[in-house]
Amino acid sequence: MDQITERSILKMIEECKNELNIDKEIEILYKINSMLPTSEQLKIPSLITNDYVSHALYTIEEKLLVAQ
């Protein structure tokens, strides 16, 4: 994954964290997940809670920061 994509994902993670609408958060999470390499994509469950979104964002962010 290139640096521009990583920066875009990190920016979207911040946008998602600041979003108050859970439906919009989920939409952003799916978009972020689709930008990740297939091997790094999360298996998102069909029932998504606010806690899951927070945990998923943390997991993605951690993977990106460790990879740098």
C-alpha positions as CSV (number, residue, x, y, z in Angstrom):
1,M,0.0,0.0,0.0
2,D,1.4,3.4,-0.9
3,Q,1.8,6.4,1.4
4,I,-1.0,8.4,-0.2
5,T,-3.4,5.6,0.4
6,E,-2.3,5.2,4.0
7,R,-2.7,8.9,4.6
8,S,-6.1,8.8,3.1
9,I,-7.2,5.9,5.3
10,L,-5.8,7.7,8.4
11,K,-7.8,10.8,7.5
12,M,-10.9,8.8,6.9
13,I,-10.4,7.1,10.3
14,E,-10.4,10.5,12.0
15,E,-13.4,11.5,10.0
16,C,-15.2,8.4,11.1
17,K,-14.3,8.9,14.8
18,N,-15.8,12.4,14.7
19,E,-19.0,11.3,12.9
20,L,-22.1,11.2,15.2
21,N,-24.4,9.3,12.8
22,I,-23.8,5.5,13.2
23,D,-25.0,4.8,9.7
24,K,-22.4,7.2,8.3
25,E,-19.7,5.7,10.5
26,I,-20.5,2.2,9.1
27,E,-20.4,3.6,5.6
28,I,-17.0,5.1,6.2
29,L,-15.8,1.9,7.8
30,Y,-16.8,-0.2,4.8
31,K,-15.0,2.3,2.5
32,I,-11.9,2.2,4.6
33,N,-12.0,-1.6,4.7
34,S,-12.3,-1.8,0.9
35,M,-9.1,0.4,0.5
36,L,-7.1,-2.1,2.5
37,P,-5.2,-5.0,0.8
38,T,-7.4,-8.1,0.7
39,S,-5.2,-9.9,3.2
40,E,-5.6,-7.0,5.7
41,Q,-9.3,-6.5,5.3
42,L,-11.5,-7.0,8.3
43,K,-14.3,-9.5,8.3
44,I,-17.1,-7.2,9.2
45,P,-20.1,-8.9,10.9
46,S,-23.7,-8.3,9.8
47,L,-24.7,-6.7,13.1
48,I,-22.4,-3.7,13.7
49,T,-22.4,-1.7,16.9
50,N,-20.8,1.6,17.7
51,D,-18.3,-0.3,19.9
52,Y,-17.4,-2.6,16.9
53,V,-16.8,0.5,14.7
54,S,-14.4,2.0,17.4
55,H,-12.6,-1.3,17.8
56,A,-12.3,-1.8,14.0
57,L,-10.9,1.7,13.5
58,Y,-8.4,1.1,16.3
59,T,-7.3,-2.2,14.7
60,I,-6.9,-0.7,11.2
61,E,-5.0,2.4,12.6
62,E,-2.7,0.2,14.6
63,K,-1.9,-2.0,11.5
64,L,-1.1,1.1,9.5
65,L,1.1,2.7,12.1
66,V,3.0,-0.5,12.8
67,A,3.6,-1.0,9.1
68,Q,5.3,2.4,8.8
